[in-house]
Amino acid sequence: MTVYIVSTNSDQMNLVAAIWRAAVPCRLFQMGGDDFYTEEQGRYGTMGTDRLASLRGAALLHGYPTLVFDGGTATTYTAADSGGNILGGGIGPGIQVKFRSLHDYTSALPRLSPEEVTERFKQVLDRRPKDPFPTFARTTPDAMMVQIMTEIATAGRHVIERWLETVGKGGKRASQPTVNGERTVLVTGGDSGVLLSLLLPDHDGIIEATAVKKGIPDSYRVFEAKHLIHYGIQDAVMKQAQDHLEKDAFGGRSVDEHCTRFLNKRVAKWFEQEDSNGDHYFRGSVQSVETVHEDNLDTTYFHILFDDGDEEDVEGEELKVIMDNFKKFGEVKKKEAKKLVGKKAGRPRSGESKSIARKSAKKQGKEPGPPSIENNEGESMQRQMNHSEHGEQDKGLRIAKEFDEELFFGTVTSTRIDEHGQPLWKVVYDDNDEEELDKSEFSTYRKLYDSARKDKDTQASSTKQVAQPTEYCYLRCKA
């Protein structure tokens, strides 16, 4: 599952993100303003992401130029010209904020609840156009309502007229779907129904109509659209996906900018072989990042150059493990490890046969990757026999693994052989989460436990967040 979050409240957005990560296995993207519009298109630094997403959604539905009114806690309007460049907009208190402030900052005015306002609004709608909110109201609640409604209608009409003067009057349906020829104005948000009525040329009979400029009433339309942000997210994701596919079509490689920040990072990976100092950890650095399209998926590989000259490609989840290893164990404290002959087992470089790479690793005595199809049944049976002998012994062993810089402990409860003939260890963590580890992971986390068991075996948190693999994403990942 993929989840996209758009919010102007950073604390709320981080809380929602934490809830999703803890409760649902998913890829989660916290979207920013630059995912919808660039600074060259008129976006300024503090412009609300929700406004940008709604503007993008309106353009998807009706094309440019576009004008969006959003009625919520704040009432906003945002506009773009025919070229898709942001003209700007305005921000003011929402309808309920206006009513609440009249009560909070005066001593005699009543506090009109949303239910009371809605009920009175329905009464006017049922009797329109014969009985609108009167300009000269005879009750205090009506006086408060007509003033606020007239402010919204008058200000909204002014904004629409200025927008039409800027982008030009429409009136005709455009032949291209990306052009808003009929000059459709969209309203969204919780108060979109009220805004829709008040922005119509005759105010929908809600308040007494005012004189308007000649020609203005017929030169625009007003529609309600409840889910503009969702349409905006859809358009932004699809556009960046299309850009990526076009790059691939011309032989280009698209590398996620988020991933390039790992270049030159130091790592330490555990291998069965020991160096001359008896150390199983081999140090190295991230040399390059490459995104490869395999089996209809984009996978990002980080190329590691070890200090002994060996090389290996790893994916994001393993990169986190070996970076954490280096953070814990640091550089070699004794003399430099002896260089080993051959390559460490890993993903073969572009153009290299997978089966050749695995045979090479096996020949040098390193841990081979998943078996190739050339492995015969006898080898597979031998692996199962060997694993069966050691599997029972491994039950009950403790491991330690880092999630978000916090150490969690678990116990091996069972083992099995997967469809490739490789052993897997099932681990149940102390907070009742569970997962299966391959041979490399099992060895790494056993080693981490051995080094950590000097400390008190702390009880794992029940709200552990499972670390997501670093992977290629069409949207810029947020740190």
N, C-alpha and C positions, 0 to 999 in steps of 0.2 A: 504494500500500500504506500502511496505517495501522498504527503500532506503538505499543502502550501499555506503559510500564515501571513496575513496582511494586517497590520495594526499600527496606529500612531502612538500607542502606549507600550513602551519598551518593557516595563515591568510585567504587564499583563501578557505580552507576547512571550516572554521568557517563561512565565508560569505555565501558559498553555503548552508550550513546547516541551517543558519538563513532564507534564502530565501525559502527553502523547507518547514520549519516549519510554516512560515507565510502564505504561499500560498496554501499548499496542506496538508490535514490531512494524516499523515503517521507516521510509525515507522522509525526512522532514526538512523543508526549506523555508527559512524566514526571509520573505521577500522585501526588498528595499525599493526606494524610488527609482534607482537606476535600472531596475528590471523592466520599467514601463516607459520611461522617457529619459533622454540624456540631457546634460546641461546645454548642449548645442541646440536642443529642441525647446529650450525655455524653462527647464526645471531648475528651481533654485534649491539650495541646500536644505532648508527647513520645511519644504513643501510636503504636506501629508501624503503618505503612501496610499491611504484609502482614496483620496481625491484623484491621485494619478491613476490608480487602478480603475476607478469609475469612469474617468475620461477615456481611458483606453477601451473599456468595454462599450461605451457609447459609440466610439468610432467604429468598433467592430460591427455593431448593429446597424448604424445609419451612415457611417462615413464621416469625412471632414467637410466643412467646419462643424464643430460640435459645442454644445453648451449643456452643462449638467448642474442641476440644483439638488442638493443633498440635505434632507431634513432629519436631523437627529438631535443629540445634545447641543450641537452647534448647527446652524443653518449656513451652508456654504454654497458658492457657485464657482465653477471652473470652466474656462473656455479655451478652445483651440481654433486656429485659422484653417483655411483651406489646404495649406501645406502640411498640416499636422503639427504645427509649432504652437506651444502653449502661449496664450495671450495673458493669462493670469486669472485672478478671481477675487473673491471676498469671503470673509468669515464673520459671522455674528451669532448672537445667542439664539438657541433653538426655541420653539414655541413654548414648551413646558418650562424652560428656564425663564422666559419672559413672565409667564404667569407666577412662577414661584418667587421671582425677584420683587414683583409688585407687593406680595404679601410680606416677604422678609424685610423689605426696606421701607415699609410704611406701617402706621399703627392701626389703620382702620379697614384696609382692604382685605377681603376674604382670600383664603387660599383655595383656588379652584383646582380640584383634582383632575387628572386626565379623563376619568370617567364622566365627570360633570361637563367638561368641555366637549367630549365626544357626543354625549347625549344631546346637548344643545345644538351642536353642529348637525346632527341627524334631523332634528326638528326643522331646522332651516332648510335642509336639503329636501325634506319631504314636501315642503310648502313652496319651494322655489317655482317660478321667479316672483311670485306674488308677495312673499313675506321675507325678504333678505334681512341680514343684520342691519338695523337702521343706523344711519350716520349719526342721528341725534337720539341716542339710546335713552330709555326711561328707567332702566334698572342698573345697579352697579355691576353685576356680572356681565350684562350685555355691553355696558360701556367699556369694560376691560377687554372683552372679546373683539368688538368691532374695531377698537383702536389697533390691537395687535394684528388682526386680519388685514386691515387697510394698510398698515405699514408694510406687511409682507407683499401684498398685491402691488402697491405702488412702487416699492423698491425693486420687486421682480420685473415689473413692466419696464422700468428704467433700464435695468441690466439687459433685457432682451432687445430693446430699441438700440442701445449702444452697440450690442453685439452685431445686430443686423447692419448698422451703419458701418461697422468695421469690416465685416466679411462680405457684405452685399446681400440684397434681398434675394430670396429664392422664389419659390412658387411653382417650380416644375420638377417632376421626378427625373433624376439624373439617369443616364444610360449606363453609367458605371456604378457598381455597388459601393465603391469607396468614396463616393461624393454625396454629401448631404444636400441634394438639390432642393428639397422641400423645406429646408431649414427646420428640421425637427429638434425641439428642445426636450430633454429628458429630465424627469424628476425621480429620485430614489430616496431610500432611507425610511425610518419609521413613520415620519410625518409626510410621506410622499403623496398620500391621498388628499390631504389638505392643500399642499402646495399645488397639486395638479389643478384643483378647482380654482384657486386664487390666481393662477397664472394664465388661465384661458382668457381670450379677449374680452368676454363679458363677465369674467370672474365666476362663471357657472351659476350666476344668480345668488351667490352666497352673500355678497355685499352689494350695495348700490353701485351700478356701473358709473364710471367716470368718462369724461370726454377723452378720446384718444386721437393720436395723430392720423391723418388721412393715409390710408394704404397699409398701415401697420397691422390691423387685425387679420388680414388675409395673407400675410407674408410669412407666417410661421405656424407650426403645429406643436402641441405639447402632449407627450406620452409619458406614462408611468412605467418604470422598469425597476423591479425590486432587486434584481441580482446583477447589477452592473459590475460589481467587484469581481464576481465569478467569471463573467465574460472577459474582463480585463486580464485576469490570470490566464485564462485559456488562450487568449491571443498572444500574450507575452511568451508563454511556454511554446506554443506552436511556431512562432516566428523564430525563436532561437533554435528550435529543433530543425527547422527548414534551413537556417543558415549553416548549421552543422552538417546536414546532409549535402548541401551544395559544396562545402569544403571537401568532403570525402569524394564527391564526384570528380573533382579536379586533382585528386591525389594528395590533398593536404591533410595534415594531422592537426586535430583540434585538441588542445590540452587545457584542462580546467585550470584557471588561474589560481584557484585555491590550492591545487596540488603542487604548484611550482614553489611554494614557500618551504617545501621540505628539501629542496636542493641543498647539498653540502651538509645536511644533518648527519651526525655521527650515530652509528648503530652498533649493536653487539648481538651476535647470533650464536646459539649453542649448537655444537656438533658433537657426534660421538667421539671423533678423533681428538686427542689432546695435543697441544703444542709442546714445545720443549720444556715449558714451565709447568705442565700438567693442567693447563687451563683449557676448558672446553669452549670458552667464548672467544669468537673471532671478531675483531673490530673492522669497521669499514665506514664508507660514506655514500650518501645518495648522490649519484652522478647525473642522472637524467630522469625525465618522466615521459612516458609514452602511453597514449590511449589507442587501443587496438580494437577493431570491430570483429568480434568472434561470436558465432551462433546467435546473430541478431541482437547482440548486446555490446555495449561499449565498456571495456574493462581497462582501468588505468594500472600500469605497471611502473614500479619504481626500480631503476637499475642501480644495484649496489656494487661498488668496487671495494673489495676487502683489502686490507693493508698488505696481505701476503700475495696480492695479484690476482686472486680468484674473483669471479664475477657471478652475479645472480640477479634475477628479476623477482620481485615480490609484489603482492597486492597490498591494498591499504590496511587490512586487518593485521597482517603479519608485520607490516612496517611499524604499526603502533607498538607491537610487542617488542620488536628488536630495538626500537628507539627507547622504550621504557627500560629495557635491559641495560642499555648504555648509560641511561640516567642513574641507574642503581649501582652498576659495577664500574663505570668510568673507563679510563684508558688502562692499558696493560701496565702494571706497576713494576714488573720485573723486566728482564731483557726481552727484546722483540721475539714474538713467536716464530717458530721455524716454519718456513714456507712449505706447504703441502703440494704434491703433484696432483694435477687434475683439477676439475671444476666442482664446486659445491652444487648439489642437486637443486634445480630450480626450473623456472620456465625457460625453454630454449629461446635464443634470440631469433629475430625475424628471419625466415628463410631456412632455419635449421629444423630438421625432422625431429618430432617429439620422441619417436622410438629410438633414434640415434642418440639423442641427448640422454635418455634414460639408461641405455646400454653403456654409454661412456661413464656415467655416474657410478653404475654398478661395477664396472671394471676397475675403477679406481678405489673401490672400497667405501665410497660415500653412500649416504642414504639415497636410494633411488626414489624417483617420484612414483605416481601411480603406474601400474604395469601396462605395457603396450599389448596389442592384440597378439603379438608373437609369443607371449608367455604361454607355455603349454599347461595342460591340466595338472601334470605332475608337480610343477612349480607351485601352482595355486594350492594344491592339497598339502604340500610341504609347509607352505606359509600358514595354513589353517592349523596344522598339527603343532607347529612351533608356537603359534599364538595361543592355542588351547592350553599348552603346557604353562605359559606364563600368565595367561589371562586370569586364572583363578588366584594366582599369587598377587596380582595387582589390585584385586578387590579390597577395598578398605584403605587404600593408600590415599594420603592427603595431597592436595595441590593448592596453589595460590595463583590468582590472576588479578591483574589490575583493570578496573573500570573507572574511567574519569578520574585518574590519579588516586583512587582508593583501592586498597587491597582487600579482595574477597577470597574466602577459603571454601573448599569443597572436598567431597569424598568420592572416590571411584566406586560405583555401585555395580557395574557390569561391563563386559567387553563383547565385541562382535567383529566379524569380518564383513566388509562392505562388498558391493557388487564387483569392485575392481580387485578384490582379494587383499585389501589393505585393512589393518586393524584399526578399530575405533574404541575409545574409552568413554563410557557414559559417566558424567560427573554431576552429582547433585550438590548444589551450593548450600551453605548454612542458612540462607534465606529462602530455600526451597526452589530457587531457579535451577534449571538444568540445561546441559548441552553435551554434545559429543565432541571429543578431541581426536585429531589425527596423531600420528606418531611424533611428528615434530612439535606440535603444541603440547602434547602430554609430557614430553621430555623437558620442554622449556618451563612449563608450569610446575613440574616436580622440582626442578632446580631452584625455581623462585621460592617454592615452599621451604626447601632445605635451608636456603639462605635467610629466610624470614622467621623460621621457627624459634630462633633465639628470643625473639620478641614474644609478647603475650599473644596467643591466638585470639584476636579480637572477633567479637560476634558481628557477622555481616549485617549491613543495613537492609531492612525489608523493602526499601525504595530504590534498590540498585537500578541504575539505568544501563541498559545493554549498549555497549559501544557499537556504533554503526561503521561498516567498512568505509574507508575513503574510496570514492568512486567518481567516475566522470558524471557531471551533472550539467544539464543545459543552462541552468541558472547559476549565477555566481554564488557559491556557498558562503554563508555568513559565519564568521569565526565565533 
